Amino acid sequence: MSRCLEQAHGKKAIILIDEYDVPLEKAHFKGYYDKMIGFLRSLLESALKTNESLAFAVLTGCLRISRESIFTGLNNLKIASVTSTEFA
């Protein structure tokens, strides 16, 4: 999808993922957490790491990104909390 957007608009795409951690929480309580981790890791790596049509991405959620194993393959992560002033 981001490649199509880049071709149509001549600019790299910005991906916004709101509450990325909700599927993980539901998977934990329903007993398929390990499968969800594998799925999300694959999805996010293809969308965020190997995507030549991506300018940048913003993920929101309650779980800290750096502690979640689905992000081990991603680089250049910046974490902003509600107390961060950088993006105020």
MODELLER restraints for C-alpha pairs under 7 A, 6 or more apart:
rsr = mdl.restraints
at = mdl.atoms
rsr.add(forms.Gaussian(group=physical.xy_distance, feature=features.Distance(at['CA:2:A'], at['CA:13:A']), mean=5.51, stdev=0.5))
rsr.add(forms.Gaussian(group=physical.xy_distance, feature=features.Distance(at['CA:2:A'], at['CA:53:A']), mean=5.78, stdev=0.5))
rsr.add(forms.Gaussian(group=physical.xy_distance, feature=features.Distance(at['CA:2:A'], at['CA:54:A']), mean=6.79, stdev=0.5))
rsr.add(forms.Gaussian(group=physical.xy_distance, feature=features.Distance(at['CA:3:A'], at['CA:53:A']), mean=5.29, stdev=0.5))
rsr.add(forms.Gaussian(group=physical.xy_distance, feature=features.Distance(at['CA:5:A'], at['CA:13:A']), mean=6.46, stdev=0.5))
rsr.add(forms.Gaussian(group=physical.xy_distance, feature=features.Distance(at['CA:6:A'], at['CA:12:A']), mean=5.01, stdev=0.5))
rsr.add(forms.Gaussian(group=physical.xy_distance, feature=features.Distance(at['CA:6:A'], at['CA:13:A']), mean=6.08, stdev=0.5))
rsr.add(forms.Gaussian(group=physical.xy_distance, feature=features.Distance(at['CA:6:A'], at['CA:53:A']), mean=6.18, stdev=0.5))
rsr.add(forms.Gaussian(group=physical.xy_distance, feature=features.Distance(at['CA:12:A'], at['CA:53:A']), mean=4.93, stdev=0.5))
rsr.add(forms.Gaussian(group=physical.xy_distance, feature=features.Distance(at['CA:12:A'], at['CA:54:A']), mean=5.16, stdev=0.5))
rsr.add(forms.Gaussian(group=physical.xy_distance, feature=features.Distance(at['CA:12:A'], at['CA:55:A']), mean=5.01, stdev=0.5))
rsr.add(forms.Gaussian(group=physical.xy_distance, feature=features.Distance(at['CA:13:A'], at['CA:53:A']), mean=6.00, stdev=0.5))
rsr.add(forms.Gaussian(group=physical.xy_distance, feature=features.Distance(at['CA:13:A'], at['CA:54:A']), mean=4.86, stdev=0.5))
rsr.add(forms.Gaussian(group=physical.xy_distance, feature=features.Distance(at['CA:13:A'], at['CA:55:A']), mean=5.48, stdev=0.5))
rsr.add(forms.Gaussian(group=physical.xy_distance, feature=features.Distance(at['CA:14:A'], at['CA:54:A']), mean=6.08, stdev=0.5))
rsr.add(forms.Gaussian(group=physical.xy_distance, feature=features.Distance(at['CA:14:A'], at['CA:55:A']), mean=5.56, stdev=0.5))
rsr.add(forms.Gaussian(group=physical.xy_distance, feature=features.Distance(at['CA:14:A'], at['CA:56:A']), mean=5.25, stdev=0.5))
rsr.add(forms.Gaussian(group=physical.xy_distance, feature=features.Distance(at['CA:14:A'], at['CA:57:A']), mean=5.48, stdev=0.5))
rsr.add(forms.Gaussian(group=physical.xy_distance, feature=features.Distance(at['CA:15:A'], at['CA:56:A']), mean=6.63, stdev=0.5))
rsr.add(forms.Gaussian(group=physical.xy_distance, feature=features.Distance(at['CA:15:A'], at['CA:57:A']), mean=4.53, stdev=0.5))
rsr.add(forms.Gaussian(group=physical.xy_distance, feature=features.Distance(at['CA:15:A'], at['CA:58:A']), mean=6.38, stdev=0.5))
rsr.add(forms.Gaussian(group=physical.xy_distance, feature=features.Distance(at['CA:16:A'], at['CA:57:A']), mean=5.71, stdev=0.5))
rsr.add(forms.Gaussian(group=physical.xy_distance, feature=features.Distance(at['CA:16:A'], at['CA:58:A']), mean=4.91, stdev=0.5))
rsr.add(forms.Gaussian(group=physical.xy_distance, feature=features.Distance(at['CA:16:A'], at['CA:59:A']), mean=6.06, stdev=0.5))
rsr.add(forms.Gaussian(group=physical.xy_distance, feature=features.Distance(at['CA:17:A'], at['CA:58:A']), mean=6.19, stdev=0.5))
rsr.add(forms.Gaussian(group=physical.xy_distance, feature=features.Distance(at['CA:17:A'], at['CA:59:A']), mean=4.72, stdev=0.5))
rsr.add(forms.Gaussian(group=physical.xy_distance, feature=features.Distance(at['CA:17:A'], at['CA:60:A']), mean=6.39, stdev=0.5))
rsr.add(forms.Gaussian(group=physical.xy_distance, feature=features.Distance(at['CA:18:A'], at['CA:59:A']), mean=5.79, stdev=0.5))
rsr.add(forms.Gaussian(group=physical.xy_distance, feature=features.Distance(at['CA:18:A'], at['CA:60:A']), mean=4.85, stdev=0.5))
rsr.add(forms.Gaussian(group=physical.xy_distance, feature=features.Distance(at['CA:18:A'], at['CA:61:A']), mean=6.73, stdev=0.5))
rsr.add(forms.Gaussian(group=physical.xy_distance, feature=features.Distance(at['CA:19:A'], at['CA:60:A']), mean=5.01, stdev=0.5))
rsr.add(forms.Gaussian(group=physical.xy_distance, feature=features.Distance(at['CA:19:A'], at['CA:61:A']), mean=4.30, stdev=0.5))
rsr.add(forms.Gaussian(group=physical.xy_distance, feature=features.Distance(at['CA:20:A'], at['CA:59:A']), mean=6.57, stdev=0.5))
rsr.add(forms.Gaussian(group=physical.xy_distance, feature=features.Distance(at['CA:20:A'], at['CA:60:A']), mean=6.29, stdev=0.5))
rsr.add(forms.Gaussian(group=physical.xy_distance, feature=features.Distance(at['CA:20:A'], at['CA:61:A']), mean=5.67, stdev=0.5))
rsr.add(forms.Gaussian(group=physical.xy_distance, feature=features.Distance(at['CA:21:A'], at['CA:61:A']), mean=5.54, stdev=0.5))
rsr.add(forms.Gaussian(group=physical.xy_distance, feature=features.Distance(at['CA:21:A'], at['CA:62:A']), mean=6.83, stdev=0.5))
rsr.add(forms.Gaussian(group=physical.xy_distance, feature=features.Distance(at['CA:21:A'], at['CA:63:A']), mean=6.37, stdev=0.5))
rsr.add(forms.Gaussian(group=physical.xy_distance, feature=features.Distance(at['CA:24:A'], at['CA:33:A']), mean=6.36, stdev=0.5))
rsr.add(forms.Gaussian(group=physical.xy_distance, feature=features.Distance(at['CA:24:A'], at['CA:36:A']), mean=6.50, stdev=0.5))
rsr.add(forms.Gaussian(group=physical.xy_distance, feature=features.Distance(at['CA:27:A'], at['CA:33:A']), mean=4.58, stdev=0.5))
rsr.add(forms.Gaussian(group=physical.xy_distance, feature=features.Distance(at['CA:27:A'], at['CA:36:A']), mean=6.47, stdev=0.5))
rsr.add(forms.Gaussian(group=physical.xy_distance, feature=features.Distance(at['CA:37:A'], at['CA:70:A']), mean=6.07, stdev=0.5))
rsr.add(forms.Gaussian(group=physical.xy_distance, feature=features.Distance(at['CA:40:A'], at['CA:70:A']), mean=6.65, stdev=0.5))
rsr.add(forms.Gaussian(group=physical.xy_distance, feature=features.Distance(at['CA:41:A'], at['CA:70:A']), mean=4.65, stdev=0.5))
rsr.add(forms.Gaussian(group=physical.xy_distance, feature=features.Distance(at['CA:41:A'], at['CA:71:A']), mean=6.80, stdev=0.5))
rsr.add(forms.Gaussian(group=physical.xy_distance, feature=features.Distance(at['CA:45:A'], at['CA:73:A']), mean=6.94, stdev=0.5))
rsr.add(forms.Gaussian(group=physical.xy_distance, feature=features.Distance(at['CA:45:A'], at['CA:74:A']), mean=6.81, stdev=0.5))
rsr.add(forms.Gaussian(group=physical.xy_distance, feature=features.Distance(at['CA:49:A'], at['CA:74:A']), mean=6.00, stdev=0.5))
rsr.add(forms.Gaussian(group=physical.xy_distance, feature=features.Distance(at['CA:65:A'], at['CA:71:A']), mean=6.78, stdev=0.5))
